[in-house]
Each structure stands twice: as C-alpha cells, then as structure tokens.
C-alpha cells in the first residue's frame, strides 16, 4: 500500500482570470488528489495530497495541460505534512501584501461563446456580454489583485441563480469565470441618439440599420469607444473624417469574418494566424485590387488595416451588417480614446451611441501589427497584448520605472526578470493624455506591486515624460539617449545583451551633442553605446515646422547639394514665395537645428517627388513614399560613405540621384524604389565598415523608419548576404512605443555596473 504525501505548490505567470483554479480542481479530481487551490497576490497557491506517483503526474500536467490563456512561468514545490485530507476544493483568495500575480490581457470571444451568442435560442442568444474562462474582458476591467469579481468593474453586477450555478460547477466552462453574467443579471446595451436620449428598438438591430443608412455611430468596446461607419459608404467615411478632423490617416476596418477579410487584403498563412488569433489586433496587410471599401478609408495607401470581431457585441453587429465597417478610435484630433462620458465628448462626431453600463477601468486602444517574414512586427502594442510581461535578458537589480518618449508613449515598470510595458498612451501633447499617462503608472504600480527605486527617462529636457521623471522624489533618475533606448529595446526584444552594431533610423531624438539625431549607427550593449556613424546632418529650417512641412526639409537638402543653383523643380515653383526665406534660414542656421534624421530625409524625398509638401499625421510623407515603390525596380542611387572608419552616409547623394531621375522623366515609382534601395545599400556598406573596425557580426535594427517593410526587407537581406546575424523587433514596436522597454533595460544594466 502506497504512502500518502503532501506538497505545497505555487504557480507563477498569467494564471489568474484564465480558468487556472478550475483547471487545477478538475485535474486533481482526475488524478485522485486531495487538497485545495486558491489565488493570492502572487499567483496561484495549492496544496495537494496523494501517493507519490499520482502527485508526480498531477504536477507534470499542471504545465503540460494548462488552459489556453495561461502562461506558466514557474512552478515551485515544497514538501508538507500529510493531514489525511479527502476531496479537493477551491478556497477563498488571499490578500497577502506581496504582489507578483500577472494579469491576463483582454481576449477575443472564444468559439463556444460565439456559438452561444449567435444561436437562434438559448439563455445567452444575442447577449453582448457573454464570456467564459477562455475569453472576454480582463485587463480593462480589473481594479486590483487578486483577480476576483470584487476587484473588477463587474463588482456591481450580482450573479443570478443560473450564473451562480455555472460559476460554482467544476464541470462548467464558466467555473470561477469572474465576469460571468447573462441577460438576467449582467450589463445591458442601450442605443442613444445624438442628444443622449434612448432610441427605440433592439439596440444592435437598430444600430445596424443606422449604419446601413450611412450614419456614424460611437460604439463602446472593451477599452473605449470606437467610431463606426460602413466601409463601402463613401459619403459616410468622408463625413467621419471631417467630423473627427482626421483628413488622411487610414481607418481600420472590421470584417465580419476571415472570408470577408480575404476580399479586402492578401493574407499569407502567418498573417491569417495573427488576424484570427486570440489577440485580434488590427493587421496591416496588402490591399487587394477592387476591395469593397471606399477610397476615403485609406487614401493613397496600398495597405489596409483589418481586424475581426473580438467581443460578442462586435460579432452581433458584424453579422447583422454582413459587410465590413470602419472601426476607428473614438476621439477627436490628438486626444486619447474616450472611455466614459461619450455622449458629451463625441456629440459633435456621432449620430448615435451604442453603449452599455459595464464600466471600463483602463482605456486601451486596439493593437496594430504587420507581419515580416512570418513574425509579428508590432506597430502599436495595446489591447490583447498588455499587460502580459516581457522577460528581460537579465534581472533588474532594483525596481525600475521607465517613462518612455513623447510620441507614441508607453511607460514600463519592471522588477525581477519581468518588464510590464504599458498599453499605448499616445502623444503627450495635452492634459488628457498626460493624465492617462500618470493614472496608468499608478494603476500598474498597484497591480504589480512595483515601487520604483530607479526612474529612466529620455534626454530631451522638454519631453513631458522627462519632466515627470525628474519631478519624482526619493528615486535615482537615469537619462537614456533616445536611439540607445531603441537599440536596447531591440536587444531585449530578442533576449540578448550585446554588443551589436545598431542601426537606429527614426524621426528625431535628442543627441549627446545637442543636435537632433535620427539616422544612427551605434556600437552598443545594454549599458552603453558609441555613436559610430550616422546620416549626414543637415539644417531643419523652422525646427518643428519642418516636421509638419516636409518641403522645408526638401529645401534644406537641395540647398546642401546644389547651393544657390537648385534645379528648376516643381517643388521650387510650388513654394517660390517662401523658398528664399527658408533656404536662408537653413544656410545661416537661424532656427534651423542640425539633424541626421532618416525620417526627415524620407520627408525631403517625398516632397521633392511631389508626394506631399505638408503632413497631417506623423510619418505621413514617408509612409506614402513607401506606398509608391515599384516592387520590381532593382536600381539604387549610390551614396558615398564619408569619414572612413566612422562612416557618414551622404544623404545628399541620394537626393542628387532623385533629382537627376526626375529631370530625366523617370516615373516616380521607380524613383521611390531607387531611393529605398540606395539608402538600404548605403546602410549595409556602413555596417560592413564598422564590422571591420569592431569585429561584431550581429546587427540590431530599430526606430520607426523600420516599420517601412520595403526598407526593412532590403536592409535585412543585404546584411544577411554579407554574413551578418540580424535582430528585428517582434514583441515591442520598433517605433517610440518600444522606447520605454529599452530605457528600462539600460537603467538596469547601469544599475548592475
């Protein structure tokens, strides 16, 4: 007869809100194990009693058969004294002060719940808040840990007898699902008119009819309000643009299902997996000719941002419409997404409001990704991904807060081996966004029990994130150069520490020489860097005005190349009245800081070839230039490498090539391709020069310019052909949304020194 043994078990990782306790209960019953399981602020705890063989099999299955949403990072086991227990139970959660539990991201509605919601009959037929342990809201509704209903925005909805029965039944998929509800006890939908008064009829049905008539609706989703209009209704989409003050930036489109998405964009197997997976981001994919969407959805763009329904409400509306519809963040201009008080905040935009009474605790935008060589390339990491932690290459000696950049801001809190990069905050340009930033930091600190001792920030003294960091008391502050943070983020994204040759191509970052960097070649590890090369610097006439008006950068580059003998180009004629003043500004350096920015070089070329003289959103000119590239063009403009072992790429040579071809009548699509090819080849040659000096054979690519898949593919292919190992992003964006992660690991590396 075997002897009974007892063990204490602690499971760490994403194990709350994912059905882990019910899973443990079911597993224990299957293996004939006695004991209990519960949640606390550190994860899941359990005690298990049985014979040795059963216990071993039970522990092995804890990780091997974990629920689909669970991420088991660690299982710690220690012996305990047998007590002769019988049966296995789920016990009340502990509220011990030490907090290390992980919170699951919000997850798309599972197939079982979709089947319930869309069935012709049943208790949850047509119910927009259906969920179970495998799906539904998590991060956006949690107010505290451990993850129990009382610590969510569902606390005000008492369960009815039927939901209580499901919640308490170990054999039910809603066993201990915290947001469980039904029409009898849960949140409810309302459809309001533009004045906030209720509209008659079933809310989803009536909302669909309004959209079909060309109206614009605000729809309350998981992390805030979206604005919706039929994607193939040209007038409705143009009206949405006008009301939202979003003249050109592409809108995302929700397709009713994968088949409908395939009529809009080209999907390879990797892209299809991303589109249909549990995170349901907006996927940027090549637009198909004849895609049934209005021209105003994504003007001048070869790509289209497509997503599938990820809540029961979206599923019901999409099925009723049976056609794609625009679903874009519910905000005006540069403000963050609205998540409460929508009738007041969006009254000038929406013709109606499809809303509900389940509060949103954390506003969260949709995530946006591209696919590069079969892997995700994040553009915006938010809903569906946050707050899942990122594992750092090495532990953080002390807790860290990294405050991120000014644009596309995220923050990062880190301790142990984990880094919690926040949801997308946005551009820190107004009070509402800054409040979202500060409230988000406070929420993450409370959820994850992180009291930072080290605070990292950008070197730019005027960034609001920098000012926030420097105003904190009782912490050690660490300034991190912007492009070093980019390369460090790429290293940590790949689980590496360096050293590497880093290529950081982006818009602007404050350099250590007080100029504005952005086309950088660094020799870097996590702790430090050397600026080993860069794009040739040119004046930026008007400072920030040159970002909004790329023709100014064109004037600067043309003046640097041709002096007073600039050829008679269309761009010169278009700006004849202002050209002398702007070129004089560049020549004298008055209000014209020097910049080595790759982004500003793209702006200049885009303006020269006639793509765009002014922009309405960040990176617009460069994005539209990428869209023009002739894919079969192999030619490349040559660019000299100056300065020997510390190569300086002569961007003026690329500009000279562009001008020569334009004057020769070469098609703009060919010119755009030759510019991309020329810059890529120059970057590869510069890296080869640095390898000869340093002996390094690994290259890290980061910065917002590397969201450009044309340039990224050409640089990666060129480097690989030269025998380099190339690191690119897959967990955090290459743009400024990944800077906070880089700042955090740099601060930790210096803390270890």
N, C-alpha and C positions, 0 to 999 in steps of 0.2 A: 504494500500500500504506500503510495507516494506521500511525502510530507508537504503540507501546505506552507507556502512562503508568501511574504507580503512586500511590496515595493511602493515607494513614493515616486511619482512621475511629474516632471514639469515639461511642458511642451511650449516652445517659444517660436514666434513667427506670426504670420497672419492666420490666427486660429480663433478669433472672435468675430462673430457675425457671419460665419461661413458654415454653420452647422457642425462645428467640430465636437461639441459636447454630445449632441445626439448621435453622432458617428461613433464616439468612444463608447457610449451606452450600448449601442447596437452591437459593436464589436465585442464588448465584454460579455454580453449575453450569448453571442455566437460561440465564444471560446470558453464559456462556463466560468467566467471570472467574477468574483465578488468585489465590492468596494464602492467608490464614488468618484465623481468628476465635477469640477466647477471652474468658473472664471475668477481671475483676480486681476490686479493692475499689471501683472507681469506676463499674463497669457492664460494658459490652461493648466490646472493642477489636478492630480488624480492620485488615488491610492488603489492598488489592485492586489487581490489575494487569490491564490490558486496554486496548483502544483507547478513545478519549475518549467516543464515543457509547455504548458498552457500559457504561462506568463511570457515565455520567450516568443511564442507565436503571436501573442497579443501585442507585444511591444513592436515586433517586426511589422505587423500590419498597420500600426499607428501611422507610420510614414508611407508605407507602400500603397495603402488604400485610402489615403486622406481625401477629403472632399475636394471637388474640382477647384473651388475658390481658395482653398487653404494653401499656405506656403509654410511648410515645416522647416524651420531653420535649425532647431536644436531640440533634442530630447535628452533630458538629464534624469538619471535614475539613481536612487539610493535605497538601501535595504530598510525595512521597517519590521516591527514586531507583529506577527500574525495575531489577529483578535478573534478568529473563528467566525468572520462575517459571512452573511448569506445575502444574495441579491446585489444588484448594482443600481445606484441611483444618481441623479443629478442634484447637487446641493446648491444652496444659495451662494451667490457671488460674494467674494471677499473684497473689502475696500481698503486693503493694506496700502500704506502711503507710497511705497516704491512703485514707480510706473515704468513698465517696459513693454506693455502689451502693444500689439500692432493692430491697426485698423484697416479693414478691407476697403478698397475703392468701391464706388458705386458700380454695379454690374448689370449688363443688359438682361432683359427678361428672358428666362430660360424657355426651352421648347414646351415643357409641361405647362408652365403658366400661360404661355401664348395660346396653347390649345384650350385651356380653360376659358380664357377671356374671349376667344373668338368662337367658342362653341355656341350653337343656337339656343341652348338652355343650360341651366346649372346655376349654383349659388353665386358664382363669380362671372357669369356670362356678361360681357360688356363692362366689367368693373375695372376702372382705370388704375387701381392701386394694388392690384394682385401681385404677390411676391411669395417667395419661399426661402429656404436656407441657401438655395443655389443662385439667387438673383435678387435684384432690387436695390433700394437706396441703402447706403452705409455711411460714407464719409460726409455727405451733405446733410445728414440728419443727426449725427452724433454730437452730443454736447459735452460728454465726459466719459471717462472709463471707470470700471469695466463696461463693456458693451452690453448693456441691458436696456430694456424698453424705457425704464425710468430715466435713462441718460440719453434719450433721443427725443426728437420733436414729435414722436408718436406717443409720448407720455400722456398727453391729454385725451387719447382715444382708448377708453376701456374696452377690452375684448368681450364680445358676446359669448354666449354659452358654446356655440358651434366653434368659434375660433379658439376658445379656451380648451375645448376638447382636442382640436388639432395640435395646439401648442403643447399639450401635455401627453400626446400619444407618441411613444417611441417609434412606432411604425409609420408615422405620417411624415411627409417631407417638410411639413411646417413645424415639426417638433422643435420648440425653442427658437423659432424664427422671430426675432424681436419686432419687425414691422408688420407681423401678420394682422390681417384685417379683412373685412368683407363689407358689402353694402350696408349691412345692419349696424356696423359699429365703427367703420373706418372713415377716412376723409371722403369728401364728396366734391364733385365738379359743379361749376357754375359757369354760365356764359353771360357776360355782361356787355352792355352796349358802350359806346364811346363816352357816355356820361356816367358810367359805373352802375347803371340800373340793370337788374336782371332781364334777360331776354327769354321769351317763352320757347318751349320745345326742349327735346332731349339735347343736352349741350354738344356732344360730339356730332350728332347728325346736323344740327343747325349750324355749327361751326364749319362743317364741310360744305354746306350749301352756300354759306357766305364766301368761302374761298373760291368755290366754283363760279361765283358771280363776280370775281375779280376784287374782292375786298382783302384788306390786310388785317391779320389778327395777331394779337400777343398771346402766346401760349406759355403757361407755366410748366417748366420741365423739372428735371432733377436739381439743377444747380442755379436756376434763374429763369427769366423769361426769354423766349425767342420771338422773333417777328416772322410771320409766315405769309406767303403768297404763292399762288400757283406758279410753278417754274416755267410753264409754257405760255403764260399770260403776259405779253409784252407790256401792256399798259400798267398792270398791277406791279410788275417788277420795277418799272421806271418810277412809278409813284412811290414805291417803298424807298427807292434810292433818294428821291427828292425829299421825302419826309425825314428820313434818317440822316440826311446830309452826308451820304456816302456815295460820292459820284462815280467812282471807278472800281474800288476794291471788290474782288469777286465775292459772290454769295455762295454759301454752302447749300447743297440740295439734299433733301431726304428722299430716297427712293423707297417704294413700298416693299421691295424685296430684292434679292440678288438678281433675279431675272430682269427686273426693271433697271437695276443699276447697270447691267450689261448692255442696255440700249443707250446708255449715256457715256460710259467710259470703257477703255480697254483694260481688262483685268487678266494678269497672269496668275498662276496658282498662288504665289506669295501674296499678291495684292488681295486676292479673294479671301485668303485666310485672315488677313488684317481686317478687311471690311466686315466679315461675318463673325469675327471672334467676339469674346465676351466683353471687350472694352469698347467696341463700336465707335472708333474715332471718325472724324472727317478724313477721308482718304483723298489725297490729291493724285489724280490719275489722268492719263491722256484722254482727251475728249474725242468721242467718235464723230466722224462727219455725219451731219444730219441728226445729231442728238436732239430729242424733243424738249429743248429748253429755249427760252427767249434769249436774244442776243445780249440783253441787259444783265443777264445773270453773271456772266464772266466776260466782260467785253475785252476783246483783243487777247484772250488767253487760250492757249491750246489745251490747258489742263482744266479739270473741273473737280471741285471738292464735293464728294458724295459720301453720304452715310446712310445706314439702315436704322429703322426704329429700334430704340433701346429702352423704352418704357411701354407699359400697356396702353397708355394714352396715345403715344405716337403710333403704336400698332393699330389701334382702333381708327384713328384719323386717316392713316395711310391707306388702310383697306377700304375705307369709305370713299376716299378720293380716287384710289386706283390709278394715280399718276404722280409723278414727282412734284415736290413743292419746296420752295425756298424755306430754309430754316436758319436764320441768322441771329446773332446775339441781340437781345432786347436792350438796346441802349441808344443813346444819341451822341453822335460825334465821338469824342475820345473818352467818354465816361465808362466806368465798368458796367458789367451786365447787371440789369435791375433784377432783384430777387424778392423785393417786397414793395408795396405801395405802387404797383404797376399802373392802375388807372390814373394816378396823379402824374407819375413820371413819364408815361408813354402816351398820354392823352392826345398829343399832337401828332402821333405816328399811327396808332392803331385804330381800326374801325370797330374793334370788339376785343374782348378779353376772355380767353378760355382758361379759367383759373381754378384753384382748389384751396382747401383750408389746411393742408399739411404744411407746416412751416419749413422753410429752408434755413438751416443754421449757417452753412458756409456757401457763399455764392461760388460757382465753379463753371467755367466755360468749357465748351467742347474741346477735346484734344484734336490736333491736326497732325497727320503723318504723311510722309512719302515713303516709297519703297525703293531701296537702292541695292541692287544685287541680291535680292531675296530677303533683305533685312529691313526692319523699320528704320526710318530716318525721321526722328521726331521734329516737327516744326513748332508745335505747342503741346506741352505735356500737362494735362489737366484731368478732366473727368475720365474715369475708367482706369487711370494710372496712379493718381495721387489718392492717399498718402503712402502707397507701398514704398518701403525704404529701398535705397540703393546701398549696396555693400561697397565700402571703401577699400582701397588696396591695402591700407594699414589702419590700425585702430587710432582713434582720436585720443590723445593723452588727456585732454580736458574737454568738456562740452563746448561746442562752437555754435555761434550764430553767424551766418554769412548773409549780408544784406543785399547782394546782387547788384544789378546795374540800374540805369534809369529807364531804359526802354525794354519792353517785354519782360518786366521784372518778375523774378521769383526770389524767394528767400530760402535758406537752407538751415535747418537745425540738425546737429549731429552729436552723437556720443557713442562710445564703444566702437563698433565696427559699422554702425548704421548711419546713413545720411538721409534725412527726410527733406526732399526738395518739394517746395510748396506747389500748389496749383498756380496757374497763370494769373498774375496780379494785373499786369498791363503796364502802360507807360505812366510813370509817376509824374503826371503833369497837372493834376488838380487835387482838390481836397478829398473828393470822394475816393479816388484811387489810393491816395496816401492813407486814408482811414482803413481801407481794405487791407493794405499792407500791414499796418500796425495791429489791427484786430486779428489778422491771420497769424502773426507771430505770437501773440498772446494765446491764441487757441492751440497752436502747435505746442507751445511750451507746456500748457496744461495737459494736453492729451498724452504727450510722450515724456512728461516729467523731466524736461531738459531745462536746466538753469545755466545759461551760458557763462563761461568764465573768459572766453576769448570771442571777440567780435571782429569779423573780417569785413572790409569794405573796399570799394573802388578808390583809385587815387584822385578821381575828379572831385575837387572840393565843392562844386556846386550841385552835385547829384543830391537829391533829397534822401536817397538811401545812405549816402555817405554822412550827411548831416545827422540823420537819425542815429547812426552808429556812434558818431563822435559825441553825441549828447548823452549817451548811456553812462551811468556811474558804476563804479565797482567792477569794471571789466578791463581786460587788456585788449586794446584795439590793434589790428593789423591791416595796413594798407596793401592791397594786392593790385599790381598792374593789370589792366583790363585784358590784354592779349596773353599774358602769362596765365590768367584765370581760364581763358578759352582753352589753351593747350593742356593745362592741368585737368580741366573737365574732360577732355578727350582721353587723356591718360587714365583717369579714374573710371571713366565710362567703360574702358577696356580692361580694367583691373590691373593696370600697370603703374609703375612709379618713375620710369625713365632711367637715364636721359634719352631724349629723342631730338630729332630736328623737327621743330614745329612750324607749320605754315598757318598763320592766322590772317585770314582775309575777311574783313568786315567793313562796317561803315566808319565809325570813329571811336577812338579810345585815347584817354589821356596818357601821353608817353612820359617817360622819366626825364626827357629833355625839354619838357613843356610844349612840345609840338603835338599835333593830333595824329596818332598812328592809325593804321588800318590795313597795311599790306606788309605783314611782318614775317621775317624768318628768324626764329628763335632756336637757340640750343638750350633745352630746358629739361628739368626734372620737376618734381612736386615742390621742392624747397626754393628753387631759384631759376634764373634764366639769364642768358646773354642775348642781346639783340645782335644777331649775326648777319643780318641783311634786311633789305626792305625794298618796296617800290620807291622810285624816285619821288621826292616830295615836291609838291607844287603849292602855290598860294590858293587859299579858299576865299575868294572875294566875297565880302559880306558876311563871313562867318556862317552862322546858322541859316542865313538867307540862301546860301549856296546849296544847302541840303534841300530846301523847298524849290529851288530854281536851278535845275541841273545845267541850264545853258550857261550859267556863271562858271561852272567847272569846265565846260567846253571852252569858254573864252580864256580861262587860265591855262589850260593845256595847249590850246592853239597858240597862245602868246608865248609859252615856254618853248614851243617847237619852231615857230616862224617869226617871232619878234613882231616887228611892225609890218611884216609882209605876209599877213594871213591871206590865204587864197579867198577868192570871191565865192564863198559858200552860202547856201540858203540860210544857215543859222545866223550868219553875219548880217544878211539883209533883213532877216526877221527882227533883229534886235539892233538895228542901225542907230537908233536914237540913244540907247543906253550903253552900247558897246564901248565907246571911248572911256566913259567913266569907270566901267567895271574893269577894263584892261589896265587902266591907270592904277586902280586900287590894287590889282594883282602885282603890278610892276613895282609899286612903292612899298607894298606890304602893309598899307594902312587898312585896318580892319580886314586883314587877309592872312589869317594864321596859316602856317605851313601844315600840309597834311600828306601822308604817304598812303592814304586810304585806297584800297581796291574798290570799295563801293563807290567812292567819288569818281574813280576812273571809269567805272561802268556808266555812271551818270553822264559823264562827259561824252563818251562814245554814243550813248543813246540819244543825246541831244544833237550831236553832230550829224548822225544819220537820219534825224527827223522823227525819231520815235516819240520823244516827249521833252518839252522845254521846262515844264513845271510838274510837280508831283502832288498828289492829294493823300498819299499814304507812304510810309517809309519803305524804301526799296522799289517803288513802283517802276521807275525808269529801267532799273537793272532787270527786274522781272520781265518787263515787256521786251527788252532786248533779247533775253534768253528765248522767249517765245518765237522770235523771228528766225532763229538759227536754221540754216539749211542742213539737214542731218547728213547729207552725202558729201558735203564740202570738206576736203582734206587739206586745203591750203591754209597757211598760217603766216601772219605777219612776224617778221624777225624782230627781236628786241635785244639790244646789247646788254650784257652784264658788265657793269662798271665796278671799280673799286676792288678788283682782284679777289682775295680770299674772303672779303666781306661783301658779297655781291649786292649791287644795287640794280634793280631791274628798271631799264629805261622805258617807262610807260609812254614817253613821247614818241618812241619808235613805233609803238602800236598805233598811236594817233596818226602819225605820218602815213602809215600803211592804210588806215581807214580813209584818210583824205584823198590819197592817191587813187584808190579804187573808186571812190565816189565821183571824183572828177573824170575818171575813165569810164563811167557809166555802168559799173558793176552793180548787180542787184543788191539791195540792202540785205537780203537774206544771206547772200554769200559774204558780204562784208561782216555781218554779225558773227558768222561761223568762223571766219578767218581771225577775227579779234579773239574769240574764245580760245581757238586753237593756239594762237600766238602767245597769249598770256599763260596758258597751261604749259606750253613747251618751255617758256622762259622760267616758270616756277620750277619745273623739273630740273632744268640745267643749273639753276641756282642751288638746289638741294644737292645735286651731284658735286658741285664745288665745295659745299660745306662737308660732305662726306669725306672728301679728300683731306680736309683740314682736321676733322674731328674723329673720323673712323666710325661714325654712327651709321647704322643701317636701317633704323626704324624711323618712320615719319608719322607725325600726328597732324591731321587736318581739322581745323576748326574755324569758327567765325561764320556769321550769317551769309556771306557770299557763297559758302559751300552748301547752302540749300539749293543752289543752282546745279541741277543734275548734269547739265551739259559740261560745265566746267569740272565738276567733281569727277565724272567718269573719265574725262581726258587727263586730269592730273593723276588720278589713281592708276589708270592704265599706263601712263608714261612712267611713273615711278616704279611700278611693278616690272615694266620692261627693262628698267635699269637695275633690277635686283633688290629693290627696297621692300621691306615689310611696311604696310600702310595701315594706320589706325584711323577709323572714322567713327562717327557717333552712331549709337543705336538705342541708348537709354535716356539721354537728355539731349535737347536740341543743340545744334552747333551755333545757333544764334545766342543772343543775350539771355535767353531763358535758361541756358546751362551755366551761366557765369557764376551763380551762387554756389553751385556744386564745386566748381573749380576753386573759388575763393576758400571754401571750407577745407578742402584737402591741402591747399597751400598753407593755410593757417596752422593746420595740424602738423604738417611737415616741419614748419619753422618752430612749432612748439616742442617738437622732439629734439631739435638741434641743441 
